[in-house]
Amino acid sequence: MRSAVVRRLAPRGSRSIWGVAAPAADAIDLTTPLDVTSPLPLFSGTTATKVTKLANGLTVASSDATLPATTVGVYIDTGSRYEVVSGTAHVLQHMAFKSSEAYSHLGVVRAGERMGAVASALAGRENMVYQIDTLKSGVPEAVAILADTIAAPKLLPWEVEAELGSVKLDIEEAAKNPQQLLQDFSHMAAFGSKAPLGKPLTCPKRNLSAITPAVLESFVGEQYCASRMVLAAAGYDHDELVGLAEASFGKLPSGEAQSPSASTYTGGEYREAADEELCHFALSFKSAGWKDPALVPLCVLNTLMGGGASFSAGGPGKGMYTRLYLNILNQNPYVHATSVFTAFYNDVGIFGVYGATPADCMESLVGTVCNEMKKMGQSISDVELSRAKNQLKSSLLMNLESRPVLFEDIGRQVLTYGARTPPEELVAQIEAVTAEDVINVAKDMLKTPPSVAVYGDVSAVPRYDQIAKVFA
């Protein structure tokens, strides 16, 4: 009797759910593929990057893609390196997309909601970037918003005051991230705290009251000129972008090309005592800048050294075959974290290793880090060189599949070099790197004075002269 009921509710070849009516006889079979005619895309993947310079010096660079969305923004050749009052660029980052000549802050927010857009800004030592992610249909308004917030910000006193509160929160959060603090401290040690590149990227708390609307206006007026800007886009037609740039940025004064303020690498130390559970240490040396022929071998060395944190030791893809992992984390259970870090600028760079451990183990960690850095200039096996190059190539290509990363690559390269090197050419450059190239880069670095940065129990780290003697 039961089987007969089932057969009536569920005809042969169909499935039935208890309590749900059987499908009608004329119902569409959703398991049959639909016959859909779709036009082929005009191109596959990403188009080659095109670069156009407007009459006022503004550079427009873009690559189109078969995507419904676009990342568009402006890279500006300026940053904390060019500040008169330290922290100005950090505050300007927070003043992005506030009230301007054509938009109120509320107007920008409502426009973003209407377009489904996400706007952001970020200040660095040598560049500032304003960007918007939106659908392609929203790009014309996005470009207009970018032009207004960059070229015609109102910098209203009450908005500045409100954002200084946000900057204060940034400062408090940075104090909870020792690894981020060590980045600033390493620059202070390498260049001197008063040098352009030695200034902290995060606004010093003591400077909050000194950053007024007048200070911000002066910085924008001096630094934000067309000849120092690149309007970049990932996923938009180049000719259309050029037209939008002429309409929105065409009247922006040209200004003069940026003249980098000198920052000479000197080496030294910066220590800040803190009541921390761990002691944090960084050792760095002078390295290549963006325009140095040694840049690509240095990137291979960076990948080869790698590093990580002890809590992530077991997971795949966590740098388990890098030198810092194998020779420091894996061999010394008292080490909580160790990683390589780099900072590249137009004329110089720094390359270093960071480590964290309890204060009573710090002397051992310093010795181990010094030993690993000395080994960089001695020998590199074929296996680890091949692994580092493959990892660097795959990281480069996989990251460029992300639209925001593609935008960053276009904007940063065109701002620095005036053009963009195609990924396949970069892959060829990486593949051409030899062990001798990497060893020579390491040897050149280790000839420069070391830079030491410490946060925590500063007495736990050996004296600067003792560390420097290791590399003499």
VOZAVO-285653 format. One record per residue (C-alpha): x, y, z; residue number from 1. Coordinates in pm, 1 decimal, always signed. Example, Ala and Ser with C-alpha at 12.3 -4.5 7.8 and 13.67 -1.06 7.14 Angstrom:
px,py,pz,resi
+1230.0,-450.0,+780.0,1
+1367.0,-106.0,+714.0,2
This chain:
px,py,pz,resi
+0.0,+0.0,+0.0,1
+282.7,+240.4,+91.8,2
+470.9,+182.5,-234.4,3
+158.7,+251.7,-435.8,4
+117.7,+590.9,-267.5,5
+475.6,+678.9,-341.3,6
+435.9,+585.8,-707.3,7
+130.9,+809.0,-742.9,8
+303.3,+1113.2,-580.1,9
+635.3,+1064.7,-752.5,10
+604.9,+965.2,-1119.1,11
+883.4,+759.3,-1268.7,12
+1202.8,+964.0,-1323.4,13
+1109.7,+1245.2,-1079.3,14
+1177.1,+1319.7,-714.2,15
+925.3,+1431.5,-451.1,16
+965.5,+1598.6,-111.1,17
+727.1,+1483.5,+162.3,18
+446.0,+1734.9,+203.5,19
+524.5,+1921.7,-122.3,20
+295.8,+1887.9,-424.5,21
+437.2,+1710.3,-728.4,22
+535.1,+1939.0,-1019.7,23
+273.2,+2004.2,-1285.4,24
+292.6,+1804.0,-1605.5,25
+375.0,+2114.7,-1811.8,26
+636.6,+2250.3,-1565.9,27
+974.0,+2355.3,-1710.5,28
+1249.1,+2103.8,-1640.9,29
+1515.7,+2307.2,-1461.1,30
+1777.8,+2037.1,-1519.4,31
+1784.9,+2100.9,-1894.9,32
+2050.0,+2357.9,-2005.3,33
+1903.3,+2672.1,-2158.2,34
+1996.8,+2768.7,-2509.7,35
+2131.7,+3122.2,-2455.2,36
+2284.7,+3334.3,-2728.5,37
+2539.3,+3575.3,-2576.4,38
+2767.7,+3812.9,-2768.3,39
+3137.7,+3743.7,-2735.3,40
+3333.4,+3999.1,-2526.9,41
+3537.1,+4252.0,-2723.4,42
+3852.3,+4125.3,-2551.4,43
+3953.2,+3864.6,-2297.8,44
+4137.7,+3936.8,-1975.6,45
+4285.2,+4281.2,-1921.8,46
+4391.7,+4516.3,-2198.7,47
+4740.0,+4666.8,-2217.9,48
+4784.2,+4977.7,-2005.9,49
+4749.0,+5302.2,-2201.3,50
+4902.5,+5628.5,-2080.1,51
+4805.3,+5981.7,-2188.4,52
+4937.3,+6312.9,-2057.5,53
+4703.0,+6615.4,-2060.7,54
+4812.3,+6967.9,-2146.4,55
+4835.0,+7065.9,-1778.2,56
+5065.8,+6771.7,-1699.1,57
+4807.7,+6533.6,-1547.8,58
+4875.2,+6172.8,-1649.6,59
+4586.9,+5937.3,-1729.4,60
+4656.7,+5562.1,-1720.8,61
+4416.8,+5269.0,-1746.2,62
+4357.2,+4908.8,-1844.6,63
+4011.4,+4790.7,-1943.7,64
+3863.1,+4457.2,-1837.9,65
+3545.4,+4258.0,-1900.8,66
+3410.6,+4342.6,-1557.9,67
+3098.4,+4535.3,-1455.6,68
+3293.9,+4735.9,-1196.8,69
+3586.5,+4977.4,-1198.2,70
+3845.1,+5095.8,-949.8,71
+3936.3,+5455.0,-1031.4,72
+4148.8,+5696.7,-835.6,73
+4431.6,+5946.5,-822.0,74
+4791.6,+5888.9,-715.6,75
+4972.0,+6204.2,-604.4,76
+5349.6,+6238.0,-580.2,77
+5353.6,+6367.4,-223.0,78
+5324.5,+6243.1,+133.1,79
+5477.6,+6270.0,+477.9,80
+5824.1,+6319.2,+324.1,81
+5715.9,+6668.7,+214.8,82
+5538.9,+6784.2,+530.7,83
+5622.6,+7103.0,+716.9,84
+5415.9,+6990.6,+1016.9,85
+5455.0,+6617.2,+1079.1,86
+5118.8,+6439.9,+1057.6,87
+4966.1,+6665.5,+789.2,88
+4933.3,+6384.2,+531.4,89
+4775.4,+6155.1,+790.5,90
+4508.5,+6415.8,+870.6,91
+4446.3,+6483.7,+499.4,92
+4381.7,+6112.1,+455.0,93
+4089.1,+6150.3,+695.6,94
+3969.8,+6472.7,+526.2,95
+3916.7,+6293.3,+195.1,96
+3560.9,+6305.0,+57.2,97
+3446.6,+6564.9,+308.9,98
+3291.2,+6900.1,+205.6,99
+3423.1,+7053.7,-116.2,100
+3314.6,+7323.4,-360.0,101
+3060.1,+7106.0,-543.2,102
+2970.8,+6850.1,-274.1,103
+2883.5,+6854.3,+92.6,104
+3004.0,+6558.0,+297.4,105
+2643.4,+6434.0,+306.3,106
+2624.7,+6478.1,-70.9,107
+2930.9,+6257.1,-120.6,108
+2784.1,+5991.2,+108.6,109
+2449.7,+5994.2,-72.7,110
+2621.7,+5982.5,-412.6,111
+2824.0,+5682.3,-298.3,112
+2508.9,+5506.1,-178.6,113
+2336.5,+5577.0,-508.7,114
+2630.1,+5444.6,-712.2,115
+2700.8,+5153.1,-480.3,116
+3051.8,+5293.3,-446.2,117
+3323.2,+5255.6,-183.2,118
+3561.8,+5549.8,-138.9,119
+3893.3,+5546.3,+46.4,120
+4217.2,+5739.1,+84.3,121
+4563.0,+5646.0,+208.7,122
+4869.2,+5856.5,+289.8,123
+5222.3,+5722.2,+247.3,124
+5569.5,+5868.3,+274.2,125
+5604.2,+5943.6,-97.6,126
+5251.3,+5925.8,-234.5,127
+4887.0,+5974.3,-148.0,128
+4603.6,+5788.8,-314.0,129
+4231.7,+5864.4,-338.4,130
+4022.5,+5585.2,-490.6,131
+3662.6,+5481.9,-556.2,132
+3527.1,+5136.5,-639.8,133
+3204.7,+5158.1,-838.5,134
+3010.1,+5013.6,-1128.9,135
+3125.2,+5135.5,-1469.6,136
+2812.3,+5348.7,-1500.3,137
+2921.9,+5542.4,-1190.1,138
+3273.4,+5629.0,-1312.4,139
+3184.3,+5975.4,-1457.5,140
+3044.6,+6091.1,-1121.5,141
+3328.0,+5918.5,-934.7,142
+3586.9,+6113.8,-1135.0,143
+3400.2,+6437.9,-1063.9,144
+3397.4,+6358.9,-690.0,145
+3769.5,+6274.9,-696.1,146
+3853.8,+6600.5,-871.7,147
+3651.4,+6805.5,-625.7,148
+3783.4,+6644.3,-305.9,149
+4143.8,+6677.7,-431.8,150
+4139.3,+7015.9,-604.9,151
+3867.5,+7204.3,-413.7,152
+3835.7,+7079.7,-53.8,153
+3676.7,+7326.9,+187.3,154
+3861.4,+7193.2,+493.7,155
+3593.7,+7332.0,+725.9,156
+3716.2,+7387.5,+1084.4,157
+3445.2,+7171.4,+1242.4,158
+3513.8,+6885.2,+1000.2,159
+3887.1,+6910.3,+1069.4,160
+3819.7,+6906.1,+1442.5,161
+3600.8,+6595.6,+1407.9,162
+3863.1,+6412.7,+1201.9,163
+4139.4,+6498.2,+1449.5,164
+3939.4,+6281.8,+1689.0,165
+3959.5,+5996.0,+1436.5,166
+4333.6,+6053.0,+1397.1,167
+4369.3,+6031.5,+1775.1,168
+4199.6,+5691.1,+1762.8,169
+4445.8,+5584.7,+1489.7,170
+4733.0,+5684.0,+1718.3,171
+4587.9,+5479.0,+2003.9,172
+4537.4,+5177.3,+1777.2,173
+4892.1,+5206.6,+1639.7,174
+5024.8,+5191.1,+1996.2,175
+4859.7,+4847.4,+2024.8,176
+5043.6,+4719.4,+1716.3,177
+5416.0,+4695.5,+1798.3,178
+5503.1,+4554.0,+1456.1,179
+5357.4,+4866.8,+1293.0,180
+5541.2,+5088.0,+1542.7,181
+5869.5,+4917.5,+1454.3,182
+5820.0,+5027.8,+1091.6,183
+5819.5,+5394.0,+1198.0,184
+6100.7,+5338.3,+1448.1,185
+6315.8,+5169.7,+1181.9,186
+6282.7,+5478.8,+959.8,187
+6379.8,+5703.0,+1250.9,188
+6685.2,+5485.8,+1316.4,189
+6781.8,+5465.6,+948.1,190
+6744.3,+5832.5,+851.1,191
+6715.4,+6026.2,+1176.8,192
+6389.6,+6140.1,+1335.1,193
+6409.6,+6487.9,+1176.3,194
+6491.3,+6372.4,+823.3,195
+6207.8,+6370.6,+566.2,196
+6192.5,+5989.5,+549.9,197
+6250.6,+5960.5,+923.6,198
+5925.9,+6134.1,+1012.6,199
+5658.0,+5902.9,+1150.8,200
+5382.8,+5809.5,+907.6,201
+5126.4,+5823.5,+1188.5,202
+5061.0,+6174.5,+1317.5,203
+5246.4,+6235.4,+1647.1,204
+4999.8,+6300.6,+1928.8,205
+5182.5,+6620.3,+2024.7,206
+5115.5,+6763.4,+1675.9,207
+4736.7,+6729.8,+1676.3,208
+4681.1,+7085.0,+1797.0,209
+4929.1,+7221.4,+1540.2,210
+4745.6,+7082.9,+1235.9,211
+4490.7,+7350.8,+1150.2,212
+4282.5,+7411.4,+836.5,213
+4545.6,+7668.8,+734.2,214
+4823.2,+7407.0,+756.0,215
+4618.4,+7164.5,+546.7,216
+4532.6,+7432.6,+289.3,217
+4900.1,+7525.4,+255.9,218
+5000.8,+7161.9,+196.6,219
+4724.8,+7105.0,-61.9,220
+4806.9,+7432.7,-240.0,221
+5178.0,+7350.0,-265.1,222
+5164.5,+6976.9,-330.1,223
+4840.5,+6898.3,-515.2,224
+4919.7,+7005.4,-871.5,225
+4843.5,+6832.0,-1201.4,226
+5203.4,+6749.7,-1294.7,227
+5231.2,+6535.0,-978.8,228
+4911.5,+6336.3,-1036.4,229
+4810.8,+6015.9,-1212.4,230
+4442.0,+5944.7,-1271.7,231
+4437.1,+5564.0,-1293.1,232
+4161.8,+5311.5,-1355.8,233
+4135.6,+4934.1,-1363.4,234
+3841.9,+4819.3,-1574.7,235
+3750.7,+5126.6,-1783.3,236
+3789.8,+5242.9,-2143.1,237
+4094.6,+5467.3,-2174.0,238
+3957.9,+5718.5,-2425.0,239
+3647.3,+5773.7,-2213.9,240
+3863.0,+5820.5,-1903.2,241
+4075.6,+6081.2,-2082.8,242
+3758.5,+6273.2,-2170.5,243
+3641.4,+6264.1,-1808.3,244
+3986.3,+6379.2,-1691.7,245
+3985.6,+6677.4,-1926.7,246
+3639.5,+6778.4,-1805.4,247
+3712.0,+6744.5,-1431.6,248
+4089.2,+6803.2,-1397.3,249
+4162.6,+7012.0,-1707.2,250
+4166.9,+7345.6,-1520.6,251
+4389.9,+7222.4,-1237.9,252
+4716.9,+7420.7,-1231.1,253
+5013.8,+7231.4,-1370.9,254
+5266.1,+7322.6,-1100.8,255
+5619.3,+7185.0,-1102.5,256
+5749.8,+6831.9,-1085.5,257
+5825.0,+6712.1,-733.7,258
+6175.6,+6773.3,-601.7,259
+6248.5,+6504.2,-341.4,260
+6386.9,+6644.1,-20.1,261
+6713.4,+6471.4,+60.3,262
+6704.3,+6184.5,+307.4,263
+7046.8,+6032.5,+360.0,264
+7068.0,+5686.5,+509.1,265
+7289.7,+5704.4,+817.9,266
+7198.3,+5402.4,+1030.3,267
+7161.6,+5421.3,+1406.8,268
+6912.2,+5317.5,+1667.7,269
+6578.2,+5417.1,+1815.5,270
+6452.1,+5259.4,+2138.3,271
+6125.2,+5318.9,+2317.7,272
+6062.7,+5163.3,+2657.6,273
+5718.5,+5013.3,+2718.0,274
+5555.9,+4779.6,+2965.1,275
+5499.8,+4498.9,+2715.9,276
+5477.1,+4123.8,+2758.1,277
+5712.7,+4079.6,+2462.4,278
+6014.6,+4273.2,+2348.7,279
+6005.6,+4379.0,+1982.6,280
+6322.5,+4419.9,+1776.9,281
+6401.6,+4517.7,+1417.6,282
+6736.2,+4517.1,+1238.4,283
+6757.0,+4683.1,+897.0,284
+7005.6,+4804.6,+635.9,285
+7008.5,+5042.9,+339.8,286
+6868.6,+4881.5,+26.0,287
+6758.3,+4958.8,-329.7,288
+6498.2,+5218.6,-421.7,289
+6224.8,+5190.1,-684.5,290
+6459.2,+5292.4,-968.6,291
+6759.5,+5078.9,-869.8,292
+6856.5,+4786.7,-1100.4,293
+6892.5,+4573.5,-786.3,294
+6519.9,+4601.7,-707.1,295
+6411.6,+4268.4,-860.1,296
+6690.9,+4058.8,-697.9,297
+6605.1,+4230.7,-370.1,298
+6240.1,+4123.9,-408.3,299
+6355.4,+3765.9,-462.2,300
+6565.8,+3790.5,-145.2,301
+6264.2,+3928.8,+40.8,302
+6058.0,+3625.3,-63.1,303
+6339.2,+3384.8,+17.6,304
+6370.7,+3518.7,+374.5,305
+5992.8,+3532.0,+440.3,306
+5888.8,+3457.9,+798.1,307
+5570.2,+3435.8,+997.6,308
+5424.5,+3391.2,+1343.7,309
+5445.8,+3088.3,+1566.9,310
+5067.0,+3048.2,+1594.4,311
+5033.8,+2995.8,+1216.2,312
+5312.3,+2741.8,+1188.6,313
+5102.0,+2445.8,+1073.8,314
+4895.3,+2597.8,+795.1,315
+4972.6,+2569.2,+424.1,316
+5112.5,+2873.1,+247.2,317
+5241.0,+3030.4,+566.7,318
+5603.7,+3061.7,+454.2,319
+5700.2,+2719.9,+592.0,320
+6002.8,+2692.3,+363.3,321
+6143.7,+3041.1,+405.8,322
+6469.1,+3091.3,+592.8,323
+6322.5,+3285.8,+882.0,324
+6064.1,+3015.1,+937.2,325
+6299.8,+2718.2,+905.2,326
+6597.8,+2864.2,+1088.6,327
+6437.9,+3086.8,+1352.1,328
+6072.5,+3005.0,+1420.9,329
+6111.1,+2631.6,+1373.8,330
+6431.7,+2605.8,+1577.9,331
+6355.6,+2844.4,+1865.0,332
+6021.9,+2790.1,+2044.0,333
+6065.6,+3110.9,+2245.9,334
+6030.9,+3323.7,+1928.9,335
+5672.8,+3446.8,+1884.9,336
+5717.4,+3606.8,+1542.6,337
+5982.5,+3697.3,+1291.2,338
+5938.8,+3840.9,+942.7,339
+6120.1,+4033.0,+674.4,340
+6010.0,+4387.6,+585.4,341
+6101.0,+4631.2,+309.7,342
+6031.8,+4995.1,+228.5,343
+6107.0,+5132.7,-118.4,344
+6136.4,+5499.3,-217.8,345
+6248.6,+5682.7,-530.4,346
+6608.8,+5722.0,-417.3,347
+6662.7,+5471.5,-135.8,348
+6507.6,+5185.7,+58.6,349
+6545.9,+4977.4,+373.1,350
+6545.5,+4600.3,+417.8,351
+6508.5,+4447.6,+761.3,352
+6402.9,+4162.1,+985.9,353
+6157.1,+4195.7,+1273.4,354
+6134.8,+3965.1,+1573.2,355
+5936.6,+3937.9,+1897.6,356
+6015.0,+3730.4,+2206.0,357
+6011.6,+3758.4,+2587.1,358
+6276.4,+3999.8,+2713.2,359
+6488.3,+3728.2,+2875.5,360
+6525.2,+3555.9,+2537.1,361
+6594.8,+3867.8,+2332.7,362
+6974.2,+3838.4,+2337.9,363
+6946.3,+3493.0,+2178.8,364
+6700.3,+3620.5,+1917.5,365
+6925.8,+3915.2,+1824.8,366
+7217.9,+3678.7,+1774.5,367
+7007.0,+3445.8,+1559.9,368
+6873.0,+3731.9,+1345.2,369
+7222.9,+3872.2,+1292.0,370
+7344.3,+3527.1,+1192.8,371
+7062.8,+3479.1,+939.5,372
+7121.8,+3819.7,+785.1,373
+7493.9,+3750.0,+748.6,374
+7411.8,+3423.0,+571.5,375
+7221.3,+3617.5,+302.8,376
+7556.1,+3722.3,+152.6,377
+7716.2,+3376.2,+160.3,378
+7531.1,+3107.6,-34.9,379
+7188.6,+3026.9,-177.7,380
+7093.1,+2678.3,-295.3,381
+6932.9,+2617.0,-634.1,382
+6624.0,+2473.6,-464.0,383
+6551.8,+2772.4,-240.1,384
+6628.5,+3019.8,-521.3,385
+6387.8,+2840.5,-755.7,386
+6122.4,+2823.1,-483.1,387
+6156.2,+3194.6,-401.4,388
+6133.1,+3297.0,-767.8,389
+5829.5,+3076.4,-829.7,390
+5659.2,+3206.2,-517.2,391
+5728.0,+3567.8,-617.1,392
+5598.6,+3512.8,-972.0,393
+5282.0,+3337.7,-858.4,394
+5217.4,+3604.6,-595.3,395
+5257.8,+3878.1,-856.8,396
+5022.8,+3715.9,-1107.3,397
+4757.7,+3609.0,-857.9,398
+4746.7,+3951.6,-692.2,399
+4698.2,+4120.2,-1030.3,400
+4375.6,+3923.6,-1073.0,401
+4230.1,+4156.3,-809.5,402
+4093.7,+4478.6,-958.4,403
+4206.3,+4706.1,-669.3,404
+4557.7,+4557.0,-686.7,405
+4565.9,+4613.1,-1062.8,406
+4463.2,+4974.3,-1002.5,407
+4743.1,+5015.2,-748.2,408
+4997.1,+4861.1,-985.4,409
+4896.5,+5096.8,-1267.2,410
+4890.3,+5408.8,-1050.7,411
+5209.5,+5342.4,-857.7,412
+5418.0,+5234.7,-1158.6,413
+5306.8,+5522.5,-1381.0,414
+5364.0,+5771.8,-1098.8,415
+5714.6,+5633.6,-1038.7,416
+5834.8,+5540.6,-1387.1,417
+5598.6,+5721.4,-1625.0,418
+5486.4,+5387.1,-1772.0,419
+5379.0,+5040.2,-1659.6,420
+5591.6,+4731.7,-1711.8,421
+5371.5,+4441.9,-1834.3,422
+5344.7,+4146.8,-1589.8,423
+5500.9,+3905.0,-1839.2,424
+5809.6,+4127.9,-1857.0,425
+5833.5,+4136.9,-1478.0,426
+5805.0,+3757.0,-1470.6,427
+6094.7,+3736.4,-1718.5,428
+6303.3,+3970.0,-1500.7,429
+6235.5,+3754.5,-1194.4,430
+6322.7,+3435.7,-1383.5,431
+6654.3,+3590.4,-1495.0,432
+6771.3,+3651.2,-1135.8,433
+7066.9,+3432.7,-1036.6,434
+7197.6,+3327.4,-696.0,435
+7497.1,+3554.3,-756.2,436
+7263.8,+3853.1,-813.0,437
+7088.8,+3792.8,-480.2,438
+7414.1,+3736.6,-290.7,439
+7565.4,+4056.8,-431.9,440
+7257.7,+4258.8,-330.4,441
+7281.9,+4115.5,+21.1,442
+7654.6,+4188.0,+45.0,443
+7602.6,+4550.4,-61.1,444
+7332.9,+4594.7,+203.9,445
+7538.1,+4443.7,+482.5,446
+7821.9,+4690.0,+412.8,447
+7598.4,+4978.6,+526.8,448
+7556.7,+5076.9,+893.1,449
+7280.3,+4876.7,+1064.2,450
+6963.8,+5038.1,+1196.3,451
+6824.2,+4904.9,+1522.5,452
+6470.2,+4965.6,+1652.4,453
+6340.9,+4837.6,+1986.8,454
+6003.6,+4855.9,+2163.2,455
+5949.2,+4707.5,+2508.4,456
+6228.1,+4625.6,+2751.9,457
+6504.3,+4823.2,+2579.7,458
+6769.2,+4692.5,+2821.1,459
+6714.9,+4339.3,+2690.2,460
+6864.3,+4421.2,+2349.0,461
+7244.9,+4435.4,+2316.7,462
+7410.7,+4774.2,+2261.8,463
+7422.0,+4917.1,+1910.6,464
+7801.1,+4888.5,+1885.9,465
+7783.0,+4518.0,+1974.1,466
+7532.5,+4454.1,+1695.7,467
+7725.0,+4664.7,+1442.4,468
+8046.0,+4476.4,+1526.4,469
+7888.1,+4152.5,+1399.4,470
+7876.8,+4298.2,+1046.1,471
+8210.0,+4484.8,+1055.1,472
